Amino acid sequence: MRILFADSNHSVLHETLIAAGHSCDLFWDRPGDELIKILPLYEGLVIRSKFTITSQIIDSCPALKCIGRVGAGMENIDVAHAVSKGIR
């Protein structure tokens, strides 16, 4: 799975995913409009609190299969819409 890390987090997370055979791209310190342009290329997304993942963003990403949230809460993800699209 190709995974985009939109926010900084501990390196053990992406190192573990790489060791499991996934491809991880770090997108830290880049603006949100760039995220919107490249996100459709990814099957996975890892965020913290920098970005809000709306239904419009979800709809623009047909390959997206999962969204991971590092930290507490899911208030910055339209979870109901993601679930309706089969995104975990």
ROMIMI-586436 format. One record per residue (C-alpha): residue number from 1; residue in one letter; x, y, z. Coordinates in nm, 3 decimals. Layout:
N
(atom NUM 'A' (X Y Z)),
...
// end
This chain:
88
(atom 1 'M' (0.000 0.000 0.000)),
(atom 2 'R' (0.122 0.350 -0.079)),
(atom 3 'I' (0.079 0.571 0.230)),
(atom 4 'L' (0.110 0.948 0.263)),
(atom 5 'F' (0.212 1.093 0.600)),
(atom 6 'A' (0.061 1.443 0.603)),
(atom 7 'D' (0.180 1.540 0.953)),
(atom 8 'S' (0.493 1.472 1.151)),
(atom 9 'N' (0.496 1.181 1.393)),
(atom 10 'H' (0.741 0.938 1.548)),
(atom 11 'S' (0.958 0.766 1.289)),
(atom 12 'V' (0.878 0.422 1.430)),
(atom 13 'L' (0.535 0.437 1.261)),
(atom 14 'H' (0.654 0.479 0.904)),
(atom 15 'E' (0.958 0.256 0.964)),
(atom 16 'T' (0.726 -0.022 1.082)),
(atom 17 'L' (0.500 0.021 0.780)),
(atom 18 'I' (0.797 0.015 0.542)),
(atom 19 'A' (0.925 -0.302 0.709)),
(atom 20 'A' (0.580 -0.455 0.651)),
(atom 21 'G' (0.614 -0.388 0.277)),
(atom 22 'H' (0.431 -0.056 0.241)),
(atom 23 'S' (0.560 0.250 0.059)),
(atom 24 'C' (0.558 0.564 0.274)),
(atom 25 'D' (0.600 0.923 0.160)),
(atom 26 'L' (0.655 1.199 0.417)),
(atom 27 'F' (0.465 1.517 0.335)),
(atom 28 'W' (0.561 1.720 0.641)),
(atom 29 'D' (0.598 2.098 0.618)),
(atom 30 'R' (0.408 2.133 0.291)),
(atom 31 'P' (0.088 2.333 0.232)),
(atom 32 'G' (-0.260 2.183 0.221)),
(atom 33 'D' (-0.323 2.272 -0.143)),
(atom 34 'E' (-0.032 2.045 -0.240)),
(atom 35 'L' (-0.186 1.766 -0.030)),
(atom 36 'I' (-0.511 1.793 -0.225)),
(atom 37 'K' (-0.320 1.757 -0.554)),
(atom 38 'I' (-0.124 1.443 -0.465)),
(atom 39 'L' (-0.357 1.259 -0.225)),
(atom 40 'P' (-0.550 1.081 -0.506)),
(atom 41 'L' (-0.229 0.885 -0.577)),
(atom 42 'Y' (-0.237 0.717 -0.234)),
(atom 43 'E' (-0.423 0.428 -0.074)),
(atom 44 'G' (-0.345 0.531 0.283)),
(atom 45 'L' (-0.325 0.860 0.470)),
(atom 46 'V' (-0.180 0.932 0.814)),
(atom 47 'I' (-0.265 1.266 0.978)),
(atom 48 'R' (-0.254 1.436 1.315)),
(atom 49 'S' (-0.433 1.768 1.352)),
(atom 50 'K' (-0.286 1.983 1.074)),
(atom 51 'F' (-0.544 1.886 0.811)),
(atom 52 'T' (-0.920 1.833 0.809)),
(atom 53 'I' (-1.031 1.547 0.587)),
(atom 54 'T' (-1.371 1.649 0.450)),
(atom 55 'S' (-1.619 1.456 0.236)),
(atom 56 'Q' (-1.498 1.654 -0.067)),
(atom 57 'I' (-1.139 1.542 -0.009)),
(atom 58 'I' (-1.253 1.183 0.042)),
(atom 59 'D' (-1.454 1.194 -0.282)),
(atom 60 'S' (-1.148 1.314 -0.474)),
(atom 61 'C' (-0.947 1.007 -0.367)),
(atom 62 'P' (-1.090 0.694 -0.528)),
(atom 63 'A' (-0.789 0.479 -0.430)),
(atom 64 'L' (-0.802 0.571 -0.059)),
(atom 65 'K' (-0.856 0.266 0.163)),
(atom 66 'C' (-0.764 0.389 0.510)),
(atom 67 'I' (-0.706 0.702 0.713)),
(atom 68 'G' (-0.495 0.683 1.027)),
(atom 69 'R' (-0.511 0.950 1.295)),
(atom 70 'V' (-0.209 0.984 1.524)),
(atom 71 'G' (-0.331 1.126 1.853)),
(atom 72 'A' (-0.668 1.143 2.019)),
(atom 73 'G' (-1.005 1.202 1.854)),
(atom 74 'M' (-1.136 1.188 1.501)),
(atom 75 'E' (-1.296 1.533 1.486)),
(atom 76 'N' (-1.090 1.637 1.183)),
(atom 77 'I' (-1.208 1.344 0.967)),
(atom 78 'D' (-1.554 1.303 0.816)),
(atom 79 'V' (-1.568 0.948 0.951)),
(atom 80 'A' (-1.927 0.876 0.844)),
(atom 81 'H' (-1.849 0.970 0.484)),
(atom 82 'A' (-1.525 0.771 0.486)),
(atom 83 'V' (-1.708 0.462 0.613)),
(atom 84 'S' (-1.978 0.508 0.349)),
(atom 85 'K' (-1.701 0.491 0.085)),
(atom 86 'G' (-1.548 0.176 0.235)),
(atom 87 'I' (-1.253 0.363 0.386)),
(atom 88 'R' (-1.136 0.238 0.724)),
// end
